[in-house]
Amino acid sequence: MRSKEQIERSRERVQEIALEHRERGDVTGWFEALYKEAGGDNELIPWADLEPNAYFRSWAETTGLKGNGRSALVVGCGLGDDAKFLHDLGFRVTAFDISPTAIEWAKRLYGEADIQFAACDLFQPPREWLGAFEFVLEIYTIQPLPLEMRPQVIDAIASFAAPQGKLVVVTRGREDGDEPDILPWPMSRRDLSRFETSGLIQSGFIVRPAEEEDEPPRFVVEYTRV
């Protein structure tokens, strides 16, 4: 298990790499750079615990989430831990990430599972994915992207949900009046309302205290496509 100091060092390195790429106008290339630099060591990726997200897992257990053969999409899947969790719950899972290195890593970890992993840009997905998934999962992928892109990012994620489909978002949270000042930038209820502008109805909103000190609370938000 990583120490708090190791986690802090890995987060600082994320900040450095992201800033380097932003300064040259590349706001997404730092993901691939980070995974490449890690060289197969997940401890250098601050969010790569090789476990499903604890807040999502708690929500899934509380709600009795079951796949029952339904189609699911994991947005920004990283090393695939949440995709494997959904697979084990009985979903037919597709998972994508902008980083080809992350996707190859995920395939090595979970290649024996029937999960369709793909390297893909959120803004250039296969057309057949649009409106195609009965369950869509987004965890922490909106926060690290520039604030001015947030409406565009949310619209793209919302577009994957099928009619009557569900979308679950897990994010660091903040109050509407608070200004985010550091990457990853937490999301407010006002930010999240964009999902409703995109044709979804909010059907659940849970606030969880953070498991770490000096961390913002987590929002676990459920939406339904009308």
C-alpha positions as CSV (number, residue, x, y, z in Angstrom):
1,M,0.0,0.0,0.0
2,R,1.3,3.4,-0.9
3,S,2.2,5.9,1.8
4,K,0.7,9.3,2.0
5,E,4.1,10.8,0.9
6,Q,4.2,8.5,-2.2
7,I,0.7,9.6,-3.2
8,E,1.6,13.3,-2.7
9,R,4.8,12.9,-4.8
10,S,2.8,11.2,-7.6
11,R,0.2,14.0,-7.5
12,E,2.9,16.6,-7.7
13,R,4.3,14.9,-10.8
14,V,0.9,14.9,-12.4
15,Q,0.7,18.7,-11.8
16,E,4.1,19.1,-13.5
17,I,3.3,17.0,-16.5
18,A,-0.1,18.6,-17.0
19,L,1.3,22.1,-16.8
20,E,4.0,21.3,-19.3
21,H,1.4,20.1,-21.8
22,R,-1.0,23.0,-21.2
23,E,1.7,25.5,-21.7
24,R,2.2,24.2,-25.2
25,G,-1.5,24.0,-25.9
26,D,-2.0,20.3,-25.5
27,V,-4.6,19.8,-22.8
28,T,-5.0,16.0,-23.1
29,G,-1.6,14.7,-24.1
30,W,-0.4,14.6,-20.5
31,F,-2.4,11.5,-19.8
32,E,-0.4,9.4,-22.2
33,A,2.8,11.1,-21.1
34,L,2.1,10.1,-17.5
35,Y,1.2,6.5,-18.2
36,K,4.4,6.2,-20.4
37,E,6.6,7.7,-17.7
38,A,5.2,5.3,-15.1
39,G,6.7,2.4,-17.1
40,G,4.3,-0.2,-15.7
41,D,4.5,1.0,-12.1
42,N,1.0,1.8,-11.0
43,E,2.2,3.4,-7.8
44,L,3.4,6.4,-10.0
45,I,-0.3,6.9,-11.1
46,P,-2.1,8.6,-8.1
47,W,-5.5,7.2,-9.0
48,A,-4.3,3.7,-10.0
49,D,-5.1,1.6,-7.0
50,L,-5.9,-1.6,-8.9
51,E,-9.2,-1.5,-7.1
52,P,-12.6,-0.2,-8.2
53,N,-13.3,3.3,-7.0
54,A,-14.4,3.1,-3.3
55,Y,-17.2,5.6,-3.6
56,F,-18.7,3.9,-6.7
57,R,-18.3,0.5,-5.2
58,S,-20.2,1.6,-2.0
59,W,-22.9,3.1,-4.1
60,A,-23.2,-0.1,-6.2
61,E,-23.4,-2.2,-3.1
62,T,-26.0,0.0,-1.4
63,T,-28.2,0.1,-4.5
64,G,-27.8,-3.6,-5.3
65,L,-26.4,-2.8,-8.8
66,K,-26.6,-5.8,-11.2
67,G,-25.7,-5.9,-14.8
68,N,-28.0,-8.7,-16.0
69,G,-26.3,-8.6,-19.4
70,R,-26.9,-4.8,-20.0
71,S,-24.3,-2.8,-22.0
72,A,-22.0,-0.5,-20.0
73,L,-19.4,2.1,-21.0
74,V,-16.6,3.3,-18.7
75,V,-15.3,6.7,-19.7
76,G,-11.6,7.4,-19.1
77,C,-11.1,3.9,-17.8
78,G,-7.4,4.1,-17.0
79,L,-6.1,0.7,-16.0
80,G,-9.6,-0.8,-16.1
81,D,-10.4,-1.5,-12.5
82,D,-13.9,-0.1,-12.6
83,A,-14.5,-1.8,-15.9
84,K,-13.6,-5.2,-14.3
85,F,-15.9,-4.4,-11.4
86,L,-18.8,-3.8,-13.8
87,H,-17.9,-6.9,-15.7
88,D,-18.1,-9.0,-12.5
89,L,-21.5,-7.5,-11.7
90,G,-22.8,-8.9,-15.0
91,F,-22.5,-6.0,-17.5
92,R,-21.3,-6.3,-21.1
93,V,-18.5,-3.7,-20.7
94,T,-16.8,-1.4,-23.2
95,A,-14.1,0.8,-21.7
96,F,-12.0,3.5,-23.3
97,D,-9.2,5.9,-22.5
98,I,-7.3,8.6,-24.5
99,S,-4.0,7.0,-23.5
100,P,-3.0,4.0,-25.6
101,T,-0.5,3.0,-23.0
102,A,-3.2,2.9,-20.3
103,I,-5.4,0.7,-22.6
104,E,-2.5,-1.8,-23.3
105,W,-1.8,-1.9,-19.5
106,A,-5.5,-2.6,-18.8
107,K,-5.5,-5.4,-21.3
108,R,-2.6,-7.0,-19.6
109,L,-4.3,-6.7,-16.3
110,Y,-7.8,-7.9,-17.3
111,G,-7.3,-9.4,-20.7
112,E,-8.9,-12.7,-19.6
113,A,-12.2,-10.9,-18.9
114,D,-14.7,-10.2,-21.7
115,I,-14.2,-6.5,-21.7
116,Q,-13.8,-4.4,-24.9
117,F,-11.0,-2.0,-24.2
118,A,-10.3,0.8,-26.7
119,A,-8.0,3.8,-27.1
120,C,-10.3,6.6,-28.0
121,D,-10.7,10.4,-27.8
122,L,-13.9,11.4,-25.9
123,F,-14.6,13.9,-28.7
124,Q,-14.2,11.4,-31.5
125,P,-15.9,8.2,-30.4
126,P,-17.2,5.6,-32.8
127,R,-20.6,6.7,-34.1
128,E,-22.2,3.4,-33.0
129,W,-21.4,4.3,-29.4
130,L,-23.7,7.4,-29.4
131,G,-26.9,6.7,-27.5
132,A,-25.9,3.0,-27.3
133,F,-25.2,2.2,-23.6
134,E,-27.7,1.2,-20.9
135,F,-25.2,2.2,-18.2
136,V,-22.5,4.8,-18.4
137,L,-19.8,5.4,-15.7
138,E,-17.7,8.5,-15.3
139,I,-15.3,8.8,-12.5
140,Y,-12.8,11.7,-12.1
141,T,-12.3,12.2,-15.8
142,I,-14.1,15.6,-16.1
143,Q,-12.1,17.3,-13.3
144,P,-8.6,17.3,-14.8
145,L,-9.7,18.9,-18.1
146,P,-9.7,22.7,-18.4
147,L,-12.7,24.4,-16.9
148,E,-13.6,26.2,-20.1
149,M,-14.1,22.7,-21.7
150,R,-16.4,21.4,-19.0
151,P,-19.7,21.9,-20.9
152,Q,-18.3,20.2,-24.0
153,V,-16.9,17.3,-21.9
154,I,-20.2,16.8,-20.1
155,D,-22.2,16.9,-23.4
156,A,-19.9,14.3,-24.9
157,I,-20.3,11.9,-21.9
158,A,-24.1,12.4,-21.8
159,S,-24.3,11.4,-25.5
160,F,-23.4,7.8,-24.8
161,A,-26.5,7.1,-22.6
162,A,-29.3,5.1,-24.4
163,P,-32.9,6.0,-24.0
164,Q,-33.9,5.0,-20.4
165,G,-30.2,4.4,-19.7
166,K,-28.4,5.3,-16.5
167,L,-25.3,7.5,-16.1
168,V,-23.4,7.6,-12.8
169,V,-20.8,10.3,-12.1
170,V,-18.3,10.3,-9.2
171,T,-16.5,13.5,-8.6
172,R,-14.7,15.7,-6.1
173,G,-17.3,18.2,-5.1
174,R,-17.4,21.9,-4.2
175,E,-20.0,24.5,-3.5
176,D,-21.3,26.7,-6.3
177,G,-19.7,29.8,-4.9
178,D,-16.3,28.3,-4.4
179,E,-13.6,28.8,-7.0
180,P,-11.5,25.7,-7.9
181,D,-7.8,26.6,-7.6
182,I,-5.9,23.4,-8.3
183,L,-5.9,20.4,-10.6
184,P,-8.1,18.3,-10.4
185,W,-10.8,21.0,-10.3
186,P,-13.8,19.8,-8.3
187,M,-17.3,20.0,-9.7
188,S,-20.2,22.0,-8.3
189,R,-23.9,21.3,-8.6
190,R,-24.1,24.1,-11.1
191,D,-21.4,22.4,-13.2
192,L,-23.3,19.1,-13.0
193,S,-26.6,20.7,-14.1
194,R,-25.2,20.6,-17.6
195,F,-26.0,16.9,-17.7
196,E,-29.7,17.9,-17.4
197,T,-29.2,20.4,-20.2
198,S,-28.0,17.5,-22.2
199,G,-31.2,15.6,-21.8
200,L,-30.7,13.6,-18.6
201,I,-32.8,13.7,-15.4
202,Q,-31.0,13.7,-12.1
203,S,-32.3,10.7,-10.2
204,G,-29.9,10.5,-7.3
205,F,-27.4,12.7,-5.5
206,I,-25.2,11.5,-2.6
207,V,-22.5,13.4,-0.8
208,R,-19.8,11.3,0.8
209,P,-17.0,12.6,3.1
210,A,-13.6,12.1,1.6
211,E,-11.6,9.2,2.9
212,E,-8.4,11.3,3.1
213,E,-7.7,14.4,5.2
214,D,-7.7,17.8,3.4
215,E,-9.7,16.4,0.5
216,P,-13.1,17.7,-0.7
217,P,-16.2,15.6,-0.4
218,R,-17.3,13.3,-3.2
219,F,-20.5,13.6,-5.1
220,V,-22.0,10.4,-6.5
221,V,-24.7,11.5,-8.9
222,E,-27.2,9.3,-10.9
223,Y,-28.9,10.4,-14.1
224,T,-31.5,8.8,-16.4
225,R,-31.9,9.4,-20.1
226,V,-35.5,10.3,-20.8
